[in-house]
Amino acid sequence: MPSSTMQMFAFILAVLGVVSATVATLLPNWKVSADVGSNIMTAISQMQGLWMDCTWYSTGVFSCSLKYSVLALPAYLQTARTTMVLSCMMATMGLCLAALGLKCTRWGGSYRSKGHTAISAGACFLIAGVLCLVPASWFTNEVITTFMDSKVPKSSKYEPGAAVYVAFVSAGFLLAAGVIFCLSCPGRRGGPLDSGSSHPDKPKQQKLRQEQPTRDQQKQHVPSLPRTPARRVMGACTQSS
């Protein structure tokens, strides 16, 4: 099983992955288009995200409009919405399990139960990382394919935005954390790994249980004391009287 330091490092990576995945889901700049006109007053920058489209004018005006119609969205955008939300949910559930499976904590049960909990947390992080990686890759492929298409006018071409890169980074964090937690495989029953229980009083209780039969045996086999000469004299005097 990885050490407590490695588990804490994986836990920090998981927290960063959850935060970055949530930020990437909410950011409006999954793809960016810069269409600069001849007049500086008409220069604009358009950004499209999973939930809204925003437009920024060079005059400083910034306006956004929400995407209310789900059926009007393309398939890759609907998939990106669903998978990113599921990724955030799975990563959050993995954080809750990872908090119970950390070796440096007192809650979560015995050493072996902590190992199984850590493996479950790692599985959640791996699933969350894949769910975050798939929409980012698909979205990037769609944007690049449209950009390379010569039939599409230049005003309608977009480039991958910062949110896509944040999604890739968050997927890497979650996958790395999942691999480390999945290596938390418990050892065999009765092996040396069982002695590292998270409960500090358990070794003392086991030691007392081992010493208790020994004390009982000593009490049962205590030899009787031989009669000393003084006792013999006192017994003779008693008989004579």
Secondary structure in CASP SS format (residue, H / E / C, confidence):
PFRMAT SS
TARGET T0000
AUTHOR 0000-0000-0000
METHOD secondary structure of the structure
MODEL  1
M C 1.00
P C 1.00
S C 1.00
S H 1.00
T H 1.00
M H 1.00
Q H 1.00
M H 1.00
F H 1.00
A H 1.00
F H 1.00
I H 1.00
L H 1.00
A H 1.00
V H 1.00
L H 1.00
G H 1.00
V H 1.00
V H 1.00
S H 1.00
A H 1.00
T H 1.00
V H 1.00
A H 1.00
T H 1.00
L H 1.00
L C 1.00
P C 1.00
N C 1.00
W C 1.00
K E 1.00
V E 1.00
S E 1.00
A E 1.00
D E 1.00
V C 1.00
G C 1.00
S C 1.00
N C 1.00
I H 1.00
M H 1.00
T H 1.00
A C 1.00
I E 1.00
S E 1.00
Q E 1.00
M E 1.00
Q E 1.00
G C 1.00
L C 1.00
W C 1.00
M E 1.00
D E 1.00
C E 1.00
T E 1.00
W E 1.00
Y E 1.00
S C 1.00
T C 1.00
G C 1.00
V C 1.00
F E 1.00
S E 1.00
C E 1.00
S E 1.00
L E 1.00
K C 1.00
Y C 1.00
S C 1.00
V C 1.00
L C 1.00
A C 1.00
L C 1.00
P C 1.00
A H 1.00
Y H 1.00
L H 1.00
Q H 1.00
T H 1.00
A H 1.00
R H 1.00
T H 1.00
T H 1.00
M H 1.00
V H 1.00
L H 1.00
S H 1.00
C H 1.00
M H 1.00
M H 1.00
A H 1.00
T H 1.00
M H 1.00
G H 1.00
L H 1.00
C H 1.00
L H 1.00
A H 1.00
A H 1.00
L H 1.00
G H 1.00
L C 1.00
K C 1.00
C C 1.00
T C 1.00
R C 1.00
W C 1.00
G C 1.00
G C 1.00
S C 1.00
Y H 1.00
R H 1.00
S H 1.00
K H 1.00
G H 1.00
H H 1.00
T H 1.00
A H 1.00
I H 1.00
S H 1.00
A H 1.00
G H 1.00
A H 1.00
C H 1.00
F H 1.00
L H 1.00
I H 1.00
A H 1.00
G H 1.00
V H 1.00
L H 1.00
C H 1.00
L H 1.00
V H 1.00
P H 1.00
A H 1.00
S H 1.00
W H 1.00
F H 1.00
T H 1.00
N H 1.00
E H 1.00
V H 1.00
I H 1.00
T H 1.00
T H 1.00
F H 1.00
M H 1.00
D C 1.00
S C 1.00
K C 1.00
V C 1.00
P C 1.00
K H 1.00
S H 1.00
S H 1.00
K C 1.00
Y C 1.00
E E 1.00
P E 1.00
G C 1.00
A H 1.00
A H 1.00
V H 1.00
Y H 1.00
V H 1.00
A H 1.00
F H 1.00
V H 1.00
S H 1.00
A H 1.00
G H 1.00
F H 1.00
L H 1.00
L H 1.00
A H 1.00
A H 1.00
G H 1.00
V H 1.00
I H 1.00
F H 1.00
C H 1.00
L C 1.00
S C 1.00
C C 1.00
P C 1.00
G C 1.00
R C 1.00
R C 1.00
G C 1.00
G C 1.00
P H 1.00
L H 1.00
D H 1.00
S H 1.00
G C 1.00
S C 1.00
S C 1.00
H C 1.00
P C 1.00
D C 1.00
K H 1.00
P H 1.00
K H 1.00
Q H 1.00
Q H 1.00
K H 1.00
L H 1.00
R H 1.00
Q H 1.00
E H 1.00
Q H 1.00
P H 1.00
T H 1.00
R H 1.00
D H 1.00
Q H 1.00
Q H 1.00
K H 1.00
Q H 1.00
H C 1.00
V C 1.00
P C 1.00
S C 1.00
L C 1.00
P C 1.00
R C 1.00
T C 1.00
P H 1.00
A H 1.00
R H 1.00
R H 1.00
V H 1.00
M H 1.00
G H 1.00
A H 1.00
C H 1.00
T H 1.00
Q H 1.00
S H 1.00
S C 1.00
END
